[in-house]
Amino acid sequence: MPRLALLLVSLLFNSIILAQPANPVTVDARPFREVALPDRGTAPANVIAPNDSRIAAEVTARVARIHAEVGGTVKLGQLLLELDDTDYRLALAQADAQVKAAQARVALTEHRLQQALSLRKKQFVSDDAVLELQTGVQAAKADLDVAQAQQAVAARNVEKCRIIAPFAGVVLERQAQAGALAAPGTILLRLVDLAPPKIEAHIPTAQADDLPHASELLFTSQGQRYPARLLRLSPVVDVVARTRLARLRFTDAAAPPGSSGLLHWEGASNQLPAELLVKRDQTLGAFVVENGRARFKPAPDAQEGRPFTMNLPPQTLVITRGQQGVNDGQPVTVERAR
């Protein structure tokens, strides 16, 4: 009986001890808005013109006249260069003559067919003869189609001797020399579009999904800062570089085409410093203070030794000292909260 009483007293004493709250742990804490760092990213970028064309000859001819020089601006449709079109004009004249001859043959065969149809009513011409004349008309029309196609080719070759600006731009290079022989594919001029340039950036795959939600985009080059706006982000990942291609436009002043630099952005999420990261039950996260107790907040994407993303209300107190020694739900005393 005494043993039973002793056991009851012992259980009662232990329950009283367990019921007593643990001594609070002293920690430092600061509001989330003061501790959090903006999620910043950078990527190499270049400024490209909408069109950067190397205009080449399409026919074989000598360069006759040059109307555009390096550094000059040209308008859409402006004449840049002329090739000697003498041979091609002769070919066009020959094609015109062939078309006229084919038209005459069509007219002659149609006239003969009409006569034969009139005579067939009087049974002076057989059905076979009429059929032969009808076939002759069809053949003459086919010859006319061939002649007209050759005429169109000859006329197109004459047009190709006049090099026209496909867009408004600036002449950056001129390889053509007056009197030199140009062949199909020979580069004559390099023309760069005057339309507003674009930014091309190669975004690391791990950061690409955050780019459309970025709060600020800046292109920097030669110490200059240029605000930008995302136009599109490729869904395809470059297998070698492990990046995704992004195209952006300038929202204010634009850097000149050909400039290289860096694209900077601030993500919509916030990051906490790496030293605040703790691990509990194989889960990484951070401790905050709620109602006088430490509460563990998991960070699923966190990596040890690196800042980690966490979104909390701005006024939430984040434990900045003593976080390694507390557990979830443990009472804490905040020594410094500023």
Backbone hydrogen bonds, N-H to C=O, Kabsch-Sander energy under -0.5 kcal/mol:
donor,donor_aa,acceptor,acceptor_aa,energy
5,A,1,M,-2.1
6,L,2,P,-2.5
7,L,3,R,-2.3
8,L,4,L,-2.2
9,V,5,A,-2.5
10,S,6,L,-2.2
11,L,7,L,-2.5
12,L,8,L,-2.4
13,F,9,V,-2.3
14,N,10,S,-2.4
15,S,11,L,-2.3
16,I,12,L,-1.9
17,I,13,F,-2.0
18,L,14,N,-2.8
19,A,15,S,-2.0
20,Q,16,I,-1.1
25,V,331,P,-2.2
27,V,333,T,-2.7
28,D,321,R,-1.6
29,A,336,R,-2.8
30,R,318,V,-2.2
32,F,316,T,-2.2
33,R,314,P,-2.2
34,E,31,P,-1.3
35,V,31,P,-1.5
36,A,32,F,-2.9
37,L,271,Q,-3.9
39,D,269,S,-1.3
40,R,38,P,-1.2
41,G,265,W,-2.3
43,A,263,L,-1.4
45,A,261,G,-2.2
46,N,200,E,-2.3
47,V,259,S,-2.9
48,I,46,N,-0.6
48,I,198,K,-3.1
53,S,191,L,-2.6
55,I,53,S,-0.8
55,I,189,L,-2.3
57,A,186,T,-2.3
61,A,59,V,-0.7
61,A,182,A,-2.1
63,V,180,A,-2.8
64,A,82,E,-2.5
65,R,82,E,-1.7
67,H,80,L,-2.7
68,A,80,L,-0.9
71,G,171,V,-3.9
72,G,69,E,-2.0
74,V,169,G,-2.7
77,G,165,A,-2.6
78,Q,75,K,-2.0
80,L,163,I,-3.3
81,L,163,I,-1.3
82,E,65,R,-3.2
83,L,161,C,-3.4
84,D,62,R,-3.1
85,D,83,L,-0.5
89,R,85,D,-2.4
90,L,86,T,-2.0
91,A,87,D,-2.0
92,L,88,Y,-1.9
93,A,89,R,-2.5
94,Q,90,L,-2.2
95,A,91,A,-2.1
96,D,92,L,-2.5
97,A,93,A,-2.1
98,Q,94,Q,-2.0
99,V,95,A,-2.0
100,K,96,D,-2.2
101,A,97,A,-2.3
102,A,98,Q,-2.2
103,Q,99,V,-2.4
104,A,100,K,-2.0
105,R,101,A,-2.0
106,V,102,A,-2.0
107,A,103,Q,-2.3
108,L,104,A,-2.5
109,T,105,R,-2.5
110,E,106,V,-2.3
111,H,107,A,-2.1
112,R,108,L,-2.3
113,L,109,T,-2.0
114,Q,110,E,-2.2
115,Q,111,H,-2.0
116,A,112,R,-2.3
117,L,113,L,-2.3
118,S,114,Q,-1.7
119,L,115,Q,-2.3
120,R,116,A,-2.0
121,K,117,L,-0.9
122,K,118,S,-0.5
122,K,119,L,-0.7
123,Q,120,R,-1.4
124,F,119,L,-2.6
125,V,119,L,-0.5
130,V,126,S,-1.7
131,L,127,D,-2.6
132,E,128,D,-2.2
133,L,129,A,-2.0
134,Q,130,V,-2.4
135,T,131,L,-2.2
136,G,132,E,-1.8
137,V,133,L,-2.0
138,Q,134,Q,-2.0
139,A,135,T,-2.3
140,A,136,G,-2.3
141,K,137,V,-2.2
142,A,138,Q,-2.0
143,D,139,A,-2.2
144,L,140,A,-1.8
145,D,141,K,-2.1
146,V,142,A,-2.1
147,A,143,D,-2.4
148,Q,144,L,-2.5
149,A,145,D,-2.1
150,Q,146,V,-2.2
151,Q,147,A,-1.9
152,A,148,Q,-2.2
153,V,149,A,-2.1
154,A,150,Q,-2.3
155,A,151,Q,-2.4
156,R,152,A,-2.3
157,N,153,V,-2.1
158,V,154,A,-1.5
159,E,155,A,-1.9
160,K,156,R,-2.0
161,C,158,V,-1.1
162,R,159,E,-2.0
163,I,81,L,-3.0
163,I,161,C,-0.6
164,I,162,R,-0.7
165,A,78,Q,-2.7
169,G,74,V,-1.5
170,V,192,V,-2.5
171,V,72,G,-2.5
172,L,170,V,-0.7
172,L,190,R,-2.4
173,E,190,R,-1.1
175,Q,188,L,-1.8
176,A,188,L,-1.9
179,G,63,V,-2.7
180,A,177,Q,-2.3
182,A,61,A,-3.1
182,A,180,A,-0.5
185,G,57,A,-3.0
186,T,183,A,-2.6
188,L,55,I,-3.2
189,L,55,I,-1.6
190,R,173,E,-2.2
191,L,53,S,-3.3
192,V,170,V,-2.5
193,D,51,N,-3.3
194,L,168,A,-2.2
198,K,48,I,-3.1
199,I,248,L,-2.9
200,E,46,N,-3.1
201,A,199,I,-0.5
201,A,246,A,-2.4
202,H,44,P,-1.7
203,I,201,A,-0.7
203,I,244,R,-2.8
205,T,242,R,-1.9
207,Q,204,P,-1.4
208,A,204,P,-1.2
208,A,205,T,-0.5
209,D,205,T,-0.6
210,D,207,Q,-0.9
211,L,207,Q,-0.7
211,L,208,A,-1.1
213,H,210,D,-1.1
214,A,211,L,-1.8
215,S,266,E,-3.0
216,E,266,E,-0.8
218,L,264,H,-2.7
219,F,226,Y,-2.8
220,T,218,L,-0.5
220,T,262,L,-2.7
221,S,224,Q,-1.9
224,Q,221,S,-2.2
226,Y,219,F,-2.5
228,A,217,L,-2.0
229,R,249,R,-2.4
231,L,247,R,-2.8
232,R,247,R,-1.7
234,S,245,L,-3.2
238,D,243,T,-3.3
242,R,238,D,-2.3
244,R,203,I,-2.6
246,A,201,A,-2.8
247,R,232,R,-2.6
248,L,199,I,-2.4
249,R,229,R,-2.5
250,F,197,P,-0.6
251,T,227,P,-1.8
252,D,227,P,-0.6
258,G,47,V,-3.0
259,S,256,P,-1.8
261,G,45,A,-2.5
262,L,220,T,-2.0
263,L,43,A,-3.2
264,H,218,L,-3.6
264,H,262,L,-0.5
265,W,41,G,-2.0
266,E,216,E,-1.4
267,G,39,D,-4.1
271,Q,37,L,-3.3
272,L,308,F,-2.9
276,L,273,P,-1.5
277,L,274,A,-1.6
278,V,285,G,-2.7
280,R,283,T,-2.8
283,T,280,R,-1.3
285,G,278,V,-2.3
286,A,297,K,-2.1
288,V,295,R,-2.5
289,V,317,L,-2.3
290,E,288,V,-0.5
290,E,293,R,-2.9
293,R,290,E,-1.4
294,A,330,Q,-2.8
295,R,288,V,-3.0
297,K,286,A,-3.3
299,A,284,L,-3.1
302,A,299,A,-1.9
306,R,303,Q,-1.8
308,F,272,L,-1.8
310,M,270,N,-2.2
312,L,310,M,-0.6
316,T,313,P,-1.9
317,L,289,V,-0.6
318,V,30,R,-3.2
318,V,316,T,-0.6
319,I,287,F,-2.3
320,T,28,D,-2.2
321,R,28,D,-1.4
325,G,322,G,-1.2
326,V,323,Q,-0.8
329,G,294,A,-3.9
330,Q,327,N,-2.1
332,V,292,G,-2.5
333,T,25,V,-2.9
334,V,332,V,-0.5
335,E,27,V,-3.2
335,E,333,T,-0.8
336,R,27,V,-0.7
338,R,29,A,-0.7
